[in-house]
């Protein structure tokens, strides 16, 4: 809704400031681009193996072993056209009509739709801000039924930035051990974007006994600023991966050959840009959180990871815009930001949390400061009596 309205306003000549991007604003590292040029010059322009080139699978296996302590063979690894395709392949190969997929909220918008496309039923579990936007073991236990097929875990999380610790994952693993029919999909795409010294953990490493029913998904898009290269990967049990490769052979076939060569360079080459980018993101995060919390009625927790802030606007519900529109949800608030201040943000209802809105800090300092000024002006335009409601 807000996205369509932003496009309409741009078409009318309005200068819309967009803070919605789900991609880094940094350049792809130079050595990665150089590797792509070399691959083209060397004639690496033909079809590759459906599940990824041997060189890239070797690089992925090395990454998992070195960074996560996880050992995978080439037959347990699949490379797709982005991490989304890997997730899509997994659910399409395993979910039958009526099977349930547990989706903690807030969630990345594609999880429930992929479950539905596979014929499954997304089962949403609320993870409020008071719980750090994280799934609690008791809530997981209550959500599991005999029809449960998958649990989707995204850490660091889009949109909230919530990041599970090893201890928190082990507590969820205790529940999952009692339900051996439930598989776990961990979406670790923001693994390298964690702040404040928080240590990254993933389920297959935190609970090794669950590795044989865990699909660990990752990619090069966020860590290496390679969103347009469209390379994601997953590692899991060979039988599952074999089925996923078979499905991929009838849809897109192998990923782009040049992008795969670039991904090898990303995973095996210099890693210094990760640290420098992360430092810049952390500086921006702290600036945006402070600016938002200075606005009356906006409450913003400090995210541990990713490059989004997920702020509550529920204290504004019941107030009216200058046009008389009542703010009843984050959808209303986001539309008010767009119409009154030419600022594009994303409504929390898209992520299953209608009390919040998402701002991406993958933007310049100047853009972020201007965006926060526009949010403050939009708040000042509201009048009336707010509903007495604590932020979720």
C-alpha positions as CSV (number, residue, x, y, z in Angstrom):
1,X,0.0,0.0,0.0
2,X,2.6,2.5,1.1
3,X,5.0,1.4,-1.7
4,X,2.3,1.9,-4.3
5,X,1.5,5.4,-2.9
6,X,5.2,6.3,-3.0
7,X,5.5,5.3,-6.6
8,X,2.4,7.5,-7.4
9,X,3.9,10.5,-5.6
10,X,7.2,10.1,-7.4
11,X,5.3,10.0,-10.7
12,X,3.7,13.3,-9.7
13,X,7.2,14.8,-9.2
14,X,7.4,14.6,-5.4
15,X,10.9,14.1,-4.0
16,X,10.3,11.0,-1.9
17,X,13.0,10.2,0.7
18,X,13.0,6.4,0.9
19,X,14.2,4.6,4.0
20,X,12.9,1.2,3.1
21,X,15.9,-0.4,1.3
22,X,16.6,-4.0,2.3
23,X,20.1,-3.8,0.8
24,X,23.4,-2.3,1.8
25,X,24.2,1.2,0.4
26,X,27.9,0.2,0.1
27,X,29.7,-0.9,-3.1
28,X,30.5,-4.5,-3.8
29,X,34.2,-5.0,-2.8
30,X,36.7,-4.4,-5.6
31,X,38.3,-7.8,-5.5
32,X,34.8,-9.4,-6.0
33,X,34.1,-7.3,-9.1
34,X,37.6,-8.1,-10.4
35,X,36.9,-11.8,-10.0
36,X,33.7,-11.4,-12.1
37,X,35.7,-9.7,-14.8
38,X,38.3,-12.5,-14.8
39,X,35.6,-15.1,-15.0
40,X,34.1,-13.5,-18.1
41,X,37.5,-13.2,-19.7
42,X,38.3,-16.8,-18.9
43,X,35.1,-17.9,-20.6
44,X,33.2,-19.0,-17.5
45,X,30.0,-18.1,-19.3
46,X,28.2,-21.4,-19.7
47,X,25.7,-23.4,-17.7
48,X,27.0,-24.6,-14.3
49,X,25.9,-27.6,-12.2
50,X,22.4,-27.0,-11.1
51,X,23.2,-26.9,-7.4
52,X,26.3,-24.7,-7.8
53,X,29.8,-24.9,-9.0
54,X,32.3,-27.2,-7.2
55,X,34.5,-24.1,-6.5
56,X,31.7,-22.3,-4.8
57,X,30.5,-25.3,-2.9
58,X,34.0,-25.7,-1.6
59,X,34.1,-22.1,-0.5
60,X,30.8,-22.4,1.2
61,X,31.9,-25.6,3.0
62,X,35.0,-23.7,4.1
63,X,33.0,-20.8,5.4
64,X,30.7,-23.0,7.4
65,X,33.6,-24.9,8.9
66,X,35.7,-21.9,9.8
67,X,33.0,-19.5,10.9
68,X,30.4,-21.8,12.3
69,X,32.1,-25.1,13.2
70,X,29.8,-27.0,10.8
71,X,31.1,-29.7,8.5
72,X,29.2,-30.2,5.2
73,X,30.0,-32.2,2.1
74,X,29.3,-30.9,-1.4
75,X,26.2,-33.1,-1.6
76,X,24.8,-31.3,1.5
77,X,25.1,-27.8,-0.1
78,X,22.9,-26.0,-2.6
79,X,23.5,-22.7,-4.3
80,X,20.4,-20.7,-5.5
81,X,19.5,-17.5,-7.1
82,X,19.4,-15.7,-3.8
83,X,18.6,-17.1,-0.3
84,X,14.9,-16.7,-1.1
85,X,15.1,-19.4,-3.8
86,X,16.8,-21.8,-1.4
87,X,14.0,-21.2,1.2
88,X,11.3,-21.6,-1.6
89,X,12.9,-24.9,-2.8
90,X,13.0,-26.3,0.7
91,X,9.3,-25.7,1.5
92,X,8.1,-26.7,-2.0
93,X,9.9,-30.0,-1.6
94,X,8.6,-30.8,1.9
95,X,5.3,-29.2,2.6
96,X,2.1,-31.0,1.8
97,X,-1.4,-29.6,1.8
98,X,-2.3,-28.6,5.3
99,X,1.2,-28.9,6.8
100,X,2.0,-26.2,9.2
101,X,4.9,-23.8,9.2
102,X,5.7,-21.9,12.4
103,X,6.5,-18.3,11.7
104,X,7.5,-16.2,14.7
105,X,6.3,-12.6,14.3
106,X,7.8,-10.2,13.4
107,X,8.8,-12.1,10.3
108,X,10.3,-11.5,6.9
109,X,7.3,-11.0,4.5
110,X,8.1,-13.9,2.2
111,X,8.0,-16.7,4.8
112,X,4.2,-17.0,5.1
113,X,3.6,-16.5,1.4
114,X,6.1,-19.3,0.5
115,X,4.4,-21.6,3.0
116,X,1.0,-20.8,1.3
117,X,2.4,-21.3,-2.2
118,X,3.6,-24.8,-1.0
119,X,0.1,-25.6,0.2
120,X,1.0,-25.2,3.8
121,X,-0.5,-23.2,6.6
122,X,1.6,-20.5,8.3
123,X,1.2,-20.5,12.1
124,X,2.1,-17.1,13.5
125,X,3.6,-16.9,17.0
126,X,3.7,-13.4,18.5
127,X,7.1,-12.4,19.8
128,X,6.5,-9.0,21.5
129,X,9.1,-6.3,22.2
130,X,9.0,-7.2,25.9
131,X,10.5,-10.6,24.9
132,X,13.1,-8.9,22.7
133,X,11.0,-9.9,19.6
134,X,12.3,-13.5,20.2
135,X,10.4,-16.7,20.2
136,X,10.0,-18.1,23.7
137,X,10.3,-21.9,24.3
138,X,6.8,-22.1,25.9
139,X,5.2,-20.4,23.0
140,X,7.0,-22.7,20.6
141,X,5.7,-25.7,22.5
142,X,2.1,-24.4,22.3
143,X,2.4,-23.8,18.6
144,X,3.6,-27.3,17.6
145,X,1.0,-29.8,16.4
146,X,1.2,-33.2,14.7
147,X,0.9,-31.2,11.4
148,X,3.9,-29.0,12.1
149,X,6.5,-29.4,9.4
150,X,8.9,-26.5,9.8
151,X,10.0,-23.8,12.3
152,X,11.4,-20.7,10.6
153,X,14.1,-18.8,12.5
154,X,15.6,-15.6,11.2
155,X,18.5,-14.2,13.3
156,X,19.5,-11.4,13.1
157,X,15.9,-10.7,12.3
158,X,14.3,-8.6,9.6
159,X,12.6,-6.3,10.6
160,X,13.5,-6.2,14.3
161,X,17.2,-6.9,14.4
162,X,16.6,-9.4,17.2
163,X,19.5,-11.8,17.5
164,X,19.3,-15.2,19.3
165,X,22.1,-16.1,21.6
166,X,23.5,-19.6,21.8
167,X,21.7,-20.2,25.1
168,X,18.4,-19.0,23.7
169,X,18.7,-21.4,20.7
170,X,19.6,-24.2,23.0
171,X,16.4,-23.5,25.0
172,X,14.3,-23.8,21.8
173,X,16.3,-26.9,20.9
174,X,15.0,-28.5,24.2
175,X,11.5,-28.1,22.9
176,X,12.3,-29.4,19.4
177,X,13.9,-32.5,20.7
178,X,10.5,-33.5,22.0
179,X,9.0,-33.1,18.5
180,X,11.3,-35.0,16.1
181,X,8.9,-34.4,13.2
182,X,9.6,-30.7,13.1
183,X,12.4,-29.4,10.9
184,X,14.2,-26.1,11.4
185,X,15.1,-23.6,8.8
186,X,17.6,-20.9,10.0
187,X,17.9,-17.8,7.8
188,X,21.3,-16.4,8.7
189,X,21.6,-13.8,5.9
190,X,22.4,-11.0,8.4
191,X,25.0,-13.1,10.2
192,X,27.9,-10.6,9.8
193,X,25.8,-7.6,10.8
194,X,25.7,-7.9,14.6
195,X,26.7,-5.1,16.9
196,X,27.8,-4.4,20.5
197,X,29.9,-7.6,20.8
198,X,27.0,-9.9,20.5
199,X,28.2,-13.4,19.4
200,X,26.5,-15.0,16.4
201,X,25.0,-18.5,16.8
202,X,23.0,-20.8,14.6
203,X,20.9,-23.8,15.5
204,X,22.9,-26.5,13.8
205,X,26.0,-25.3,15.8
206,X,24.2,-24.6,19.1
207,X,22.4,-28.0,19.0
208,X,24.5,-30.4,16.9
209,X,22.0,-33.3,17.5
210,X,19.4,-31.3,15.4
211,X,21.8,-30.8,12.5
212,X,20.2,-33.7,10.6
213,X,16.9,-31.9,10.4
214,X,18.1,-28.3,10.1
215,X,18.6,-26.3,6.9
216,X,21.0,-23.5,7.4
217,X,20.5,-20.7,4.8
218,X,22.8,-17.8,4.1
219,X,24.2,-15.8,1.2
220,X,26.6,-13.1,0.0
221,X,24.0,-10.3,-0.5
222,X,24.1,-8.5,2.9
223,X,27.6,-9.1,4.2
224,X,29.4,-8.3,0.9
225,X,26.9,-5.8,-0.6
226,X,26.1,-8.2,-3.4
227,X,22.3,-8.0,-3.5
228,X,22.1,-7.7,-7.3
229,X,24.4,-10.7,-7.8
230,X,21.6,-13.0,-6.6
231,X,23.6,-15.7,-4.9
232,X,22.3,-17.5,-1.8
233,X,23.1,-20.9,-0.4
234,X,21.9,-23.5,2.0
235,X,23.3,-26.6,3.8
236,X,21.4,-29.5,5.3
237,X,20.8,-33.2,5.0
238,X,21.8,-34.7,1.6
239,X,18.3,-36.2,0.9
240,X,16.7,-32.8,1.4
241,X,19.3,-31.0,-0.7
242,X,19.0,-33.6,-3.4
243,X,15.3,-32.9,-3.7
244,X,15.9,-29.2,-3.7
245,X,18.4,-29.4,-6.5
246,X,16.0,-31.6,-8.5
247,X,13.3,-28.9,-8.1
248,X,15.7,-26.2,-9.1
249,X,16.7,-28.1,-12.2
250,X,13.1,-27.7,-13.4
251,X,12.8,-24.0,-12.5
252,X,15.9,-21.8,-12.9
253,X,18.6,-24.5,-13.3
254,X,22.0,-23.3,-12.0
255,X,22.7,-19.8,-10.7
256,X,24.5,-17.2,-12.8
257,X,28.0,-18.5,-13.6
258,X,29.7,-15.1,-13.3
259,X,28.0,-14.3,-10.0
260,X,29.1,-17.7,-8.6
261,X,32.7,-16.9,-9.4
262,X,32.3,-13.5,-7.7
263,X,30.8,-15.3,-4.6
264,X,33.9,-17.5,-4.4
265,X,36.1,-14.4,-4.2
266,X,33.8,-12.9,-1.6
267,X,33.9,-15.9,0.7
268,X,37.6,-16.7,0.3
269,X,39.1,-13.2,-0.3
270,X,39.8,-10.3,2.1
271,X,37.1,-9.8,4.7
272,X,38.0,-6.3,5.9
273,X,35.0,-4.6,4.3
274,X,32.7,-6.5,6.6
275,X,34.1,-5.0,9.7
276,X,34.3,-1.4,8.3
277,X,30.7,-1.6,7.0
278,X,29.5,-3.0,10.3
279,X,31.1,-0.1,12.2
280,X,29.4,2.4,10.0
281,X,26.0,0.6,10.4
282,X,26.4,0.6,14.2
283,X,27.1,4.4,14.2
284,X,24.0,5.0,12.1
285,X,21.9,2.7,14.3
286,X,22.8,4.5,17.4
287,X,22.1,7.9,15.8
288,X,18.7,6.8,14.5
289,X,17.6,5.1,17.7
290,X,18.5,8.2,19.7
291,X,16.7,10.5,17.3
292,X,13.5,8.4,17.2
293,X,13.3,8.1,21.0
294,X,13.5,11.8,21.3
295,X,10.2,12.1,19.4
296,X,7.1,12.1,21.6
297,X,5.1,8.9,21.1
298,X,7.8,7.0,19.3
299,X,9.6,4.2,21.2
300,X,12.5,2.3,19.6
301,X,14.5,-0.6,21.0
302,X,18.2,-0.9,20.1
303,X,18.5,-3.7,17.5
304,X,21.4,-6.2,18.0
305,X,21.7,-6.9,14.3
306,X,20.7,-6.3,10.6
307,X,20.3,-2.7,9.4
308,X,16.8,-1.8,10.5
309,X,15.1,-0.2,13.4
310,X,11.6,-1.4,14.3
311,X,9.9,1.4,16.3
312,X,6.6,1.4,18.0
313,X,4.1,4.1,17.1
314,X,1.2,2.7,19.1
315,X,1.3,5.7,21.5
316,X,0.1,7.8,18.5
317,X,-3.0,5.7,17.9
318,X,-6.2,7.9,18.3
319,X,-4.5,11.1,17.2
320,X,-5.6,12.9,14.0
321,X,-3.7,14.2,11.1
322,X,-4.3,17.7,9.7
323,X,-6.7,16.2,7.2
324,X,-8.7,14.6,10.0
325,X,-7.5,11.0,9.5
326,X,-7.3,9.0,12.7
327,X,-4.0,7.1,13.2
328,X,-5.3,3.6,14.2
329,X,-2.3,1.5,13.0
330,X,1.2,1.6,11.6
331,X,-0.4,1.6,8.2
332,X,-2.0,5.0,8.9
333,X,1.2,6.3,10.4
334,X,3.3,5.3,7.5
335,X,0.8,6.8,5.0
336,X,0.9,10.0,7.1
337,X,4.7,10.1,6.8
338,X,4.5,9.7,3.1
339,X,1.7,12.2,2.4
340,X,2.7,14.9,4.7
341,X,6.5,14.6,4.7
342,X,7.4,12.7,1.5
343,X,9.1,10.0,3.7
344,X,8.7,6.3,2.8
345,X,8.9,3.8,5.6
346,X,7.4,0.3,5.9
347,X,4.4,-0.5,8.0
348,X,4.8,-3.2,10.7
349,X,1.6,-5.0,9.6
350,X,3.6,-6.3,6.7
351,X,5.7,-8.1,9.3
352,X,2.9,-9.2,11.5
353,X,3.2,-6.4,14.0
354,X,0.8,-3.5,13.3
355,X,2.0,-1.4,16.2
356,X,5.5,-0.8,14.7
357,X,7.1,0.6,11.6
358,X,10.5,-0.2,10.0
359,X,13.2,2.2,9.0
360,X,16.3,1.0,7.2
361,X,19.6,2.6,8.2
362,X,21.3,1.4,5.0
363,X,21.4,5.0,3.9
364,X,23.7,8.0,4.3
365,X,23.9,9.9,7.5
366,X,22.4,12.9,5.9
367,X,19.4,11.0,4.6
368,X,18.8,9.4,8.0
369,X,19.0,12.7,9.9
370,X,16.6,14.3,7.4
371,X,14.3,11.3,7.7
372,X,14.2,11.6,11.5
373,X,13.5,15.3,11.2
374,X,10.5,14.5,8.9
375,X,9.2,11.9,11.4
376,X,9.4,14.6,14.1
377,X,7.5,17.1,11.9
378,X,4.9,14.4,11.1
379,X,4.4,13.8,14.8
380,X,4.0,17.5,15.5
381,X,1.2,17.7,12.9
382,X,-0.9,15.2,14.9
383,X,-3.5,16.4,17.4
384,X,-6.2,15.0,19.7
385,X,-6.3,12.5,22.4
386,X,-4.1,9.4,22.1
387,X,-5.4,6.0,23.1
388,X,-4.0,4.9,26.4
389,X,-1.9,2.0,25.0
390,X,1.5,0.7,26.0
391,X,3.8,0.1,23.0
392,X,4.0,-3.6,22.1
